[in-house]
Amino acid sequence: MAWFIGQSLLIIIAAFLLGLLVGYLLWARRKPEPIEETVDEEMVDTVTLSRIREAPAAATAELVAAEQPVAAAEPEQIEVQQRPVTRVAPIVKAAVPKQVEPDDAADADIPVVAAVAVATEDSPADDIERIEGIGPKMKAALNNAGIRTYAQLAAADETALRTAIEDAGMNFAPSIVTWAAQAQLLADGDEAGFEDLTRRLVAGRDTGRA
């Protein structure tokens, strides 16, 4: 019995909703009837005649009003045309300084031992072991770095020499500070000056004693 009542209620609700839907569709399709307005023909004729009579007067007034601004604007236009033309000086663009590329700046800071070499590898090598503080192993390290002559050793800075020694896996030599001075004397052929300098050296350092 309860099941039958439930089914009946569902059918009634469905029928009600269906009726609402059909009614809404019919109402939406229905078009409103046009409202006809009845206007007295005599009144229409009177209004039309009055508008026709007023049209020429209104057109004449509009024409006069349109001509007056034009006449007043003509002197101003002539005055504007007679004004002198001012020439504008050309704008000169400031030169932008060229910036150094990061790669170029980095390359300039890196000490290159080969750049200080005066002669090529085919040039005759000097006996750089005469310089105090340079033994066979140190000589081999300098030769591998391209330093084979007195002139090359004199032109090399201390940073380049340190790099050559470290690349060969050797420790820092304290006498490196006087290598350039000793090599320069030998490159100039000043044997007396070289002997005088070596007498003042202690562990490769110039003590300044006579």
Phi and psi in degrees as GROMACS dihedral restraints (atoms count N, CA, C in turn):
[ dihedral_restraints ]
;  ai    aj    ak    al  type     phi  dphi    fc
    3     4     5     6     1   -63.7    20    10
    4     5     6     7     1   -36.5    20    10
    6     7     8     9     1   -65.5    20    10
    7     8     9    10     1   -40.6    20    10
    9    10    11    12     1   -64.2    20    10
   10    11    12    13     1   -40.9    20    10
   12    13    14    15     1   -65.1    20    10
   13    14    15    16     1   -41.8    20    10
   15    16    17    18     1   -62.0    20    10
   16    17    18    19     1   -43.2    20    10
   18    19    20    21     1   -64.5    20    10
   19    20    21    22     1   -37.5    20    10
   21    22    23    24     1   -65.4    20    10
   22    23    24    25     1   -42.0    20    10
   24    25    26    27     1   -62.7    20    10
   25    26    27    28     1   -40.4    20    10
   27    28    29    30     1   -63.1    20    10
   28    29    30    31     1   -40.6    20    10
   30    31    32    33     1   -66.0    20    10
   31    32    33    34     1   -40.1    20    10
   33    34    35    36     1   -65.4    20    10
   34    35    36    37     1   -43.5    20    10
   36    37    38    39     1   -64.2    20    10
   37    38    39    40     1   -40.9    20    10
   39    40    41    42     1   -64.2    20    10
   40    41    42    43     1   -40.6    20    10
   42    43    44    45     1   -66.0    20    10
   43    44    45    46     1   -36.6    20    10
   45    46    47    48     1   -65.8    20    10
   46    47    48    49     1   -44.8    20    10
   48    49    50    51     1   -64.6    20    10
   49    50    51    52     1   -38.6    20    10
   51    52    53    54     1   -63.7    20    10
   52    53    54    55     1   -38.2    20    10
   54    55    56    57     1   -65.8    20    10
   55    56    57    58     1   -39.7    20    10
   57    58    59    60     1   -62.3    20    10
   58    59    60    61     1   -41.1    20    10
   60    61    62    63     1   -64.7    20    10
   61    62    63    64     1   -43.9    20    10
   63    64    65    66     1   -64.5    20    10
   64    65    66    67     1   -41.0    20    10
   66    67    68    69     1   -64.2    20    10
   67    68    69    70     1   -38.6    20    10
   69    70    71    72     1   -66.2    20    10
   70    71    72    73     1   -40.1    20    10
   72    73    74    75     1   -65.1    20    10
   73    74    75    76     1   -41.6    20    10
   75    76    77    78     1   -66.4    20    10
   76    77    78    79     1   -38.8    20    10
   78    79    80    81     1   -67.7    20    10
   79    80    81    82     1   -36.4    20    10
   81    82    83    84     1   -68.9    20    10
   82    83    84    85     1   -32.7    20    10
   84    85    86    87     1   -80.6    20    10
   85    86    87    88     1   -12.8    20    10
   87    88    89    90     1   -76.7    20    10
   88    89    90    91     1   129.6    20    10
   90    91    92    93     1   -95.7    20    10
   91    92    93    94     1   138.4    20    10
   93    94    95    96     1   -69.6    20    10
   94    95    96    97     1   140.1    20    10
   96    97    98    99     1   -73.9    20    10
   97    98    99   100     1   135.3    20    10
   99   100   101   102     1   -63.3    20    10
  100   101   102   103     1   139.6    20    10
  102   103   104   105     1   -90.1    20    10
  103   104   105   106     1   119.2    20    10
  105   106   107   108     1   -91.7    20    10
  106   107   108   109     1   126.6    20    10
  108   109   110   111     1  -105.1    20    10
  109   110   111   112     1   131.6    20    10
  111   112   113   114     1   -97.2    20    10
  112   113   114   115     1   122.5    20    10
  114   115   116   117     1  -117.6    20    10
  115   116   117   118     1   135.9    20    10
  117   118   119   120     1   -65.9    20    10
  118   119   120   121     1   125.6    20    10
  120   121   122   123     1   -63.8    20    10
  121   122   123   124     1   -37.3    20    10
  123   124   125   126     1   -64.9    20    10
  124   125   126   127     1   -37.4    20    10
  126   127   128   129     1   -66.2    20    10
  127   128   129   130     1   -40.0    20    10
  129   130   131   132     1   -62.2    20    10
  130   131   132   133     1   -43.4    20    10
  132   133   134   135     1   -63.6    20    10
  133   134   135   136     1   -39.1    20    10
  135   136   137   138     1   -66.1    20    10
  136   137   138   139     1   -43.6    20    10
  138   139   140   141     1   -65.6    20    10
  139   140   141   142     1   -41.1    20    10
  141   142   143   144     1   -63.5    20    10
  142   143   144   145     1   -43.6    20    10
  144   145   146   147     1   -64.3    20    10
  145   146   147   148     1   -40.4    20    10
  147   148   149   150     1   -65.2    20    10
  148   149   150   151     1   -36.6    20    10
  150   151   152   153     1   -68.3    20    10
  151   152   153   154     1   -38.5    20    10
  153   154   155   156     1   -64.7    20    10
  154   155   156   157     1   -38.1    20    10
  156   157   158   159     1   -70.0    20    10
  157   158   159   160     1   -36.0    20    10
  159   160   161   162     1   -79.2    20    10
  160   161   162   163     1   -17.7    20    10
  162   163   164   165     1   -62.5    20    10
  163   164   165   166     1   -47.2    20    10
  165   166   167   168     1   -61.7    20    10
  166   167   168   169     1   -40.7    20    10
  168   169   170   171     1   -64.7    20    10
  169   170   171   172     1   -41.7    20    10
  171   172   173   174     1   -65.9    20    10
  172   173   174   175     1   -39.3    20    10
  174   175   176   177     1   -65.1    20    10
  175   176   177   178     1   -39.1    20    10
  177   178   179   180     1   -65.4    20    10
  178   179   180   181     1   -41.8    20    10
  180   181   182   183     1   -64.6    20    10
  181   182   183   184     1   -39.9    20    10
  183   184   185   186     1   -66.5    20    10
  184   185   186   187     1   -37.0    20    10
  186   187   188   189     1   -65.2    20    10
  187   188   189   190     1   -42.0    20    10
  189   190   191   192     1   -65.3    20    10
  190   191   192   193     1   -42.0    20    10
  192   193   194   195     1   -65.8    20    10
  193   194   195   196     1   -33.5    20    10
  195   196   197   198     1   -72.8    20    10
  196   197   198   199     1   -32.3    20    10
  198   199   200   201     1   -75.0    20    10
  199   200   201   202     1   -31.9    20    10
  201   202   203   204     1   -64.9    20    10
  202   203   204   205     1   -47.0    20    10
  204   205   206   207     1   -62.6    20    10
  205   206   207   208     1   -34.5    20    10
  207   208   209   210     1   -65.6    20    10
  208   209   210   211     1   -43.4    20    10
  210   211   212   213     1   -65.1    20    10
  211   212   213   214     1   -35.5    20    10
  213   214   215   216     1   -75.6    20    10
  214   215   216   217     1   -26.5    20    10
  216   217   218   219     1   -82.3    20    10
  217   218   219   220     1   -19.4    20    10
  219   220   221   222     1   -61.3    20    10
  220   221   222   223     1   -45.9    20    10
  222   223   224   225     1   -60.6    20    10
  223   224   225   226     1   -38.7    20    10
  225   226   227   228     1   -64.8    20    10
  226   227   228   229     1   -39.4    20    10
  228   229   230   231     1   -65.0    20    10
  229   230   231   232     1   -40.4    20    10
  231   232   233   234     1   -64.9    20    10
  232   233   234   235     1   -38.6    20    10
  234   235   236   237     1   -65.3    20    10
  235   236   237   238     1   -38.1    20    10
  237   238   239   240     1   -66.0    20    10
  238   239   240   241     1   -39.4    20    10
  240   241   242   243     1   -67.8    20    10
  241   242   243   244     1   -27.2    20    10
  243   244   245   246     1   -84.9    20    10
  244   245   246   247     1    -5.0    20    10
  246   247   248   249     1   -70.1    20    10
  247   248   249   250     1   139.6    20    10
  249   250   251   252     1   -68.5    20    10
  250   251   252   253     1   148.0    20    10
  252   253   254   255     1   -88.5    20    10
  253   254   255   256     1   125.5    20    10
  255   256   257   258     1   -91.9    20    10
  256   257   258   259     1   126.9    20    10
  258   259   260   261     1   -85.0    20    10
  259   260   261   262     1   137.9    20    10
  261   262   263   264     1   -98.8    20    10
  262   263   264   265     1   130.2    20    10
  264   265   266   267     1   -67.0    20    10
  265   266   267   268     1   142.0    20    10
  267   268   269   270     1   -64.6    20    10
  268   269   270   271     1   143.1    20    10
  270   271   272   273     1   -86.3    20    10
  271   272   273   274     1   122.1    20    10
  273   274   275   276     1   -93.9    20    10
  274   275   276   277     1   124.6    20    10
  276   277   278   279     1   -79.5    20    10
  277   278   279   280     1   127.9    20    10
  279   280   281   282     1   -67.0    20    10
  280   281   282   283     1   140.8    20    10
  282   283   284   285     1   -72.6    20    10
  283   284   285   286     1   133.1    20    10
  285   286   287   288     1   -93.7    20    10
  286   287   288   289     1   123.5    20    10
  288   289   290   291     1   -64.5    20    10
  289   290   291   292     1   138.9    20    10
  291   292   293   294     1   -71.4    20    10
  292   293   294   295     1   130.5    20    10
  294   295   296   297     1   -91.0    20    10
  295   296   297   298     1   145.4    20    10
  297   298   299   300     1   -78.9    20    10
  298   299   300   301     1   130.7    20    10
  300   301   302   303     1   -64.9    20    10
  301   302   303   304     1   145.7    20    10
  303   304   305   306     1   -56.9    20    10
  304   305   306   307     1   -36.6    20    10
  306   307   308   309     1   -65.9    20    10
  307   308   309   310     1   -39.9    20    10
  309   310   311   312     1   -66.5    20    10
  310   311   312   313     1   -41.8    20    10
  312   313   314   315     1   -64.7    20    10
  313   314   315   316     1   -38.5    20    10
  315   316   317   318     1   -67.6    20    10
  316   317   318   319     1   -39.6    20    10
  318   319   320   321     1   -65.5    20    10
  319   320   321   322     1   -32.4    20    10
  321   322   323   324     1   -70.4    20    10
  322   323   324   325     1   -26.9    20    10
  324   325   326   327     1   -85.8    20    10
  325   326   327   328     1   -17.2    20    10
  327   328   329   330     1   -81.5    20    10
  328   329   330   331     1   120.7    20    10
  330   331   332   333     1   -69.8    20    10
  331   332   333   334     1   124.8    20    10
  333   334   335   336     1  -112.5    20    10
  334   335   336   337     1   117.2    20    10
  336   337   338   339     1   -67.6    20    10
  337   338   339   340     1   -34.6    20    10
  339   340   341   342     1   -66.6    20    10
  340   341   342   343     1   -23.5    20    10
  342   343   344   345     1   -70.0    20    10
  343   344   345   346     1   -24.6    20    10
  345   346   347   348     1   -88.5    20    10
  346   347   348   349     1    -3.6    20    10
  348   349   350   351     1   -73.0    20    10
  349   350   351   352     1   130.2    20    10
  351   352   353   354     1   -89.1    20    10
  352   353   354   355     1   -39.3    20    10
  354   355   356   357     1  -109.8    20    10
  355   356   357   358     1   162.4    20    10
  357   358   359   360     1   -84.6    20    10
  358   359   360   361     1   178.6    20    10
  360   361   362   363     1   -67.3    20    10
  361   362   363   364     1   -22.3    20    10
  363   364   365   366     1   -77.4    20    10
  364   365   366   367     1   -12.4    20    10
  366   367   368   369     1   -70.6    20    10
  367   368   369   370     1   151.0    20    10
  369   370   371   372     1   -65.7    20    10
  370   371   372   373     1   134.4    20    10
  372   373   374   375     1   -85.3    20    10
  373   374   375   376     1   146.9    20    10
  375   376   377   378     1   -91.9    20    10
  376   377   378   379     1   162.2    20    10
  378   379   380   381     1   -84.1    20    10
  379   380   381   382     1    81.7    20    10
  381   382   383   384     1   -74.1    20    10
  382   383   384   385     1    -3.1    20    10
  384   385   386   387     1   -72.3    20    10
  385   386   387   388     1   -11.4    20    10
  387   388   389   390     1   -66.8    20    10
  388   389   390   391     1   -23.3    20    10
  390   391   392   393     1   -75.5    20    10
  391   392   393   394     1   130.0    20    10
  393   394   395   396     1   -65.3    20    10
  394   395   396   397     1   130.9    20    10
  396   397   398   399     1   102.1    20    10
  397   398   399   400     1    -7.3    20    10
  399   400   401   402     1  -111.7    20    10
  400   401   402   403     1   114.2    20    10
  402   403   404   405     1  -105.0    20    10
  403   404   405   406     1  -169.0    20    10
  405   406   407   408     1   -60.8    20    10
  406   407   408   409     1   -43.7    20    10
  408   409   410   411     1   -67.6    20    10
  409   410   411   412     1   -41.0    20    10
  411   412   413   414     1   -66.3    20    10
  412   413   414   415     1   -37.5    20    10
  414   415   416   417     1   -63.0    20    10
  415   416   417   418     1   -42.7    20    10
  417   418   419   420     1   -62.9    20    10
  418   419   420   421     1   -38.7    20    10
  420   421   422   423     1   -65.0    20    10
  421   422   423   424     1   -40.8    20    10
  423   424   425   426     1   -69.6    20    10
  424   425   426   427     1   -38.1    20    10
  426   427   428   429     1   -64.3    20    10
  427   428   429   430     1   -38.5    20    10
  429   430   431   432     1   -64.1    20    10
  430   431   432   433     1   -27.5    20    10
  432   433   434   435     1   -86.4    20    10
  433   434   435   436     1     1.5    20    10
  435   436   437   438     1    93.8    20    10
  436   437   438   439     1     6.3    20    10
  438   439   440   441     1   -98.9    20    10
  439   440   441   442     1   105.7    20    10
  441   442   443   444     1  -124.0    20    10
  442   443   444   445     1   -14.4    20    10
  444   445   446   447     1  -124.2    20    10
  445   446   447   448     1   168.0    20    10
  447   448   449   450     1   -64.1    20    10
  448   449   450   451     1   -39.4    20    10
  450   451   452   453     1   -64.7    20    10
  451   452   453   454     1   -39.8    20    10
  453   454   455   456     1   -65.8    20    10
  454   455   456   457     1   -41.3    20    10
  456   457   458   459     1   -67.3    20    10
  457   458   459   460     1   -37.7    20    10
  459   460   461   462     1   -68.4    20    10
  460   461   462   463     1   -32.5    20    10
  462   463   464   465     1   -81.2    20    10
  463   464   465   466     1   -19.0    20    10
  465   466   467   468     1   -75.5    20    10
  466   467   468   469     1   136.5    20    10
  468   469   470   471     1   -83.2    20    10
  469   470   471   472     1   171.5    20    10
  471   472   473   474     1   -65.1    20    10
  472   473   474   475     1   -34.0    20    10
  474   475   476   477     1   -64.4    20    10
  475   476   477   478     1   -41.6    20    10
  477   478   479   480     1   -64.9    20    10
  478   479   480   481     1   -38.8    20    10
  480   481   482   483     1   -66.9    20    10
  481   482   483   484     1   -41.0    20    10
  483   484   485   486     1   -60.8    20    10
  484   485   486   487     1   -41.6    20    10
  486   487   488   489     1   -62.8    20    10
  487   488   489   490     1   -42.2    20    10
  489   490   491   492     1   -62.9    20    10
  490   491   492   493     1   -40.3    20    10
  492   493   494   495     1   -69.0    20    10
  493   494   495   496     1   -43.7    20    10
  495   496   497   498     1   -67.7    20    10
  496   497   498   499     1   -35.7    20    10
  498   499   500   501     1   -64.4    20    10
  499   500   501   502     1   -27.8    20    10
  501   502   503   504     1   -85.0    20    10
  502   503   504   505     1     1.5    20    10
  504   505   506   507     1    76.1    20    10
  505   506   507   508     1    24.4    20    10
  507   508   509   510     1  -106.6    20    10
  508   509   510   511     1   160.6    20    10
  510   511   512   513     1   -82.4    20    10
  511   512   513   514     1   165.5    20    10
  513   514   515   516     1   -68.7    20    10
  514   515   516   517     1   136.4    20    10
  516   517   518   519     1   -96.8    20    10
  517   518   519   520     1   123.9    20    10
  519   520   521   522     1   -61.1    20    10
  520   521   522   523     1   -30.0    20    10
  522   523   524   525     1   -76.9    20    10
  523   524   525   526     1     1.8    20    10
  525   526   527   528     1   -62.0    20    10
  526   527   528   529     1   -23.4    20    10
  528   529   530   531     1   -68.9    20    10
  529   530   531   532     1   -21.1    20    10
  531   532   533   534     1  -109.0    20    10
  532   533   534   535     1     2.2    20    10
  534   535   536   537     1   -61.5    20    10
  535   536   537   538     1   -43.9    20    10
  537   538   539   540     1   -63.7    20    10
  538   539   540   541     1   -40.6    20    10
  540   541   542   543     1   -66.5    20    10
  541   542   543   544     1   -43.8    20    10
  543   544   545   546     1   -63.3    20    10
  544   545   546   547     1   -43.8    20    10
  546   547   548   549     1   -65.8    20    10
  547   548   549   550     1   -35.6    20    10
  549   550   551   552     1   -65.7    20    10
  550   551   552   553     1   -40.0    20    10
  552   553   554   555     1   -64.3    20    10
  553   554   555   556     1   -41.4    20    10
  555   556   557   558     1   -69.5    20    10
  556   557   558   559     1   -37.0    20    10
  558   559   560   561     1   -65.4    20    10
  559   560   561   562     1   -33.7    20    10
  561   562   563   564     1   -81.3    20    10
  562   563   564   565     1    -7.0    20    10
  564   565   566   567     1    77.6    20    10
  565   566   567   568     1    18.9    20    10
  567   568   569   570     1   -90.1    20    10
  568   569   570   571     1    81.8    20    10
  570   571   572   573     1   -68.7    20    10
  571   572   573   574     1   -36.4    20    10
  573   574   575   576     1   -65.7    20    10
  574   575   576   577     1   -43.4    20    10
  576   577   578   579     1   -64.8    20    10
  577   578   579   580     1   -36.6    20    10
  579   580   581   582     1   -65.2    20    10
  580   581   582   583     1   -44.0    20    10
  582   583   584   585     1   -65.1    20    10
  583   584   585   586     1   -37.7    20    10
  585   586   587   588     1   -65.3    20    10
  586   587   588   589     1   -38.7    20    10
  588   589   590   591     1   -69.0    20    10
  589   590   591   592     1   -43.3    20    10
  591   592   593   594     1   -66.2    20    10
  592   593   594   595     1   -27.0    20    10
  594   595   596   597     1   -67.9    20    10
  595   596   597   598     1   -27.2    20    10
  597   598   599   600     1   -87.4    20    10
  598   599   600   601     1    -7.5    20    10
  600   601   602   603     1   -84.0    20    10
  601   602   603   604     1   137.3    20    10
  603   604   605   606     1  -128.7    20    10
  604   605   606   607     1   115.5    20    10
  606   607   608   609     1    57.1    20    10
  607   608   609   610     1    35.0    20    10
  609   610   611   612     1    83.8    20    10
  610   611   612   613     1     0.6    20    10
  612   613   614   615     1  -109.4    20    10
  613   614   615   616     1   143.0    20    10
  615   616   617   618     1   -79.8    20    10
  616   617   618   619     1   114.9    20    10
  618   619   620   621     1   -88.1    20    10
  619   620   621   622     1   -15.1    20    10
  621   622   623   624     1    83.0    20    10
  622   623   624   625     1     2.4    20    10
  624   625   626   627     1   -81.4    20    10
  625   626   627   628     1   151.7    20    10
